[in-house]
């Protein structure tokens, strides 16, 4: 599971960098929740991040975020012999949150 946490941490860092690049100072903070925080992260887990902004994102910013997130996201299903079988999905975590302040 340590490898999954390392991958999740690296993807989270890339997502936060993308948010800062696209939204700049208007990104007031970010909160990570779900399995990455609660300790249940698996190779097929998503990373749940809520970003708080000081204003609505423009259509162009939303497009840049979507494009950037797709480039960060891992392929699904994952390649290899341990690939996920149909119907073997992960559940959503909830509850605890981790504040990740945006870089000023």
C-alpha positions as CSV (number, residue, x, y, z in Angstrom):
1,X,0.0,0.0,0.0
2,X,3.0,2.3,0.5
3,X,3.5,2.5,-3.3
4,X,-0.2,3.5,-3.8
5,X,0.2,6.3,-1.2
6,X,3.4,7.5,-3.0
7,X,1.6,7.6,-6.3
8,X,-1.4,9.3,-4.8
9,X,0.9,11.9,-3.1
10,X,2.7,12.6,-6.4
11,X,-0.6,12.9,-8.3
12,X,-1.9,15.3,-5.6
13,X,1.1,17.5,-5.9
14,X,0.7,17.6,-9.7
15,X,-3.0,18.5,-9.3
16,X,-2.2,21.3,-6.9
17,X,0.5,22.6,-9.2
18,X,-2.0,22.6,-12.1
19,X,-4.6,24.5,-9.9
20,X,-2.0,27.1,-9.0
21,X,-0.9,27.5,-12.6
22,X,-4.5,27.9,-13.9
23,X,-6.1,29.8,-11.1
24,X,-3.2,31.6,-9.4
25,X,-4.0,33.6,-6.3
26,X,-7.7,32.9,-6.9
27,X,-7.2,29.4,-5.6
28,X,-7.7,30.0,-1.9
29,X,-7.2,26.4,-0.6
30,X,-7.7,22.8,-1.4
31,X,-9.0,19.9,0.7
32,X,-8.2,16.3,0.0
33,X,-10.7,13.6,1.3
34,X,-11.6,10.0,0.6
35,X,-9.4,7.0,0.5
36,X,-6.2,8.9,0.1
37,X,-6.7,10.5,3.5
38,X,-8.5,7.7,5.3
39,X,-5.8,5.1,4.4
40,X,-7.7,2.9,2.0
41,X,-6.1,4.1,-1.2
42,X,-5.6,1.3,-3.9
43,X,-4.1,1.3,-7.3
44,X,-7.6,2.0,-8.8
45,X,-8.6,4.7,-6.3
46,X,-9.4,8.2,-7.4
47,X,-8.0,11.2,-5.6
48,X,-10.7,13.5,-4.3
49,X,-9.7,17.2,-4.0
50,X,-12.0,20.1,-3.4
51,X,-10.6,23.4,-4.5
52,X,-12.0,26.7,-3.0
53,X,-11.7,29.8,-5.2
54,X,-12.3,33.4,-4.7
55,X,-14.4,33.6,-8.0
56,X,-16.0,31.3,-10.5
57,X,-13.6,29.7,-13.0
58,X,-13.9,30.9,-16.6
59,X,-14.7,28.4,-19.4
60,X,-11.1,28.6,-20.6
61,X,-9.8,27.8,-17.1
62,X,-12.2,24.9,-16.7
63,X,-11.0,23.5,-20.0
64,X,-7.3,23.9,-18.9
65,X,-8.1,22.1,-15.7
66,X,-9.9,19.3,-17.4
67,X,-7.2,18.8,-19.9
68,X,-4.5,19.0,-17.2
69,X,-6.4,16.5,-15.0
70,X,-6.8,14.1,-17.8
71,X,-3.0,14.2,-18.4
72,X,-2.3,13.5,-14.7
73,X,-4.9,10.8,-14.3
74,X,-3.7,7.2,-14.4
75,X,-5.0,4.9,-17.2
76,X,-8.1,2.9,-16.4
77,X,-8.2,0.0,-16.2
78,X,-4.6,-0.3,-15.1
79,X,-2.4,-2.4,-17.4
80,X,-1.0,-5.7,-16.3
81,X,-1.9,-9.0,-14.9
82,X,-3.6,-7.5,-11.8
83,X,-5.9,-5.3,-13.9
84,X,-9.3,-4.6,-12.5
85,X,-12.1,-6.9,-13.5
86,X,-15.5,-5.6,-14.6
87,X,-17.6,-4.9,-11.5
88,X,-14.6,-4.7,-9.2
89,X,-14.7,-1.0,-8.4
90,X,-13.6,1.1,-5.5
91,X,-15.9,2.9,-3.1
92,X,-15.9,6.5,-2.1
93,X,-14.4,7.6,1.2
94,X,-15.8,10.5,3.2
95,X,-15.3,12.4,6.3
96,X,-11.8,13.6,7.2
97,X,-10.3,16.4,5.2
98,X,-6.8,17.7,4.8
99,X,-6.3,21.4,4.2
100,X,-3.7,22.1,1.6
101,X,-3.3,25.9,1.3
102,X,-2.6,27.3,-2.1
103,X,0.9,28.9,-2.6
104,X,0.6,32.7,-2.2
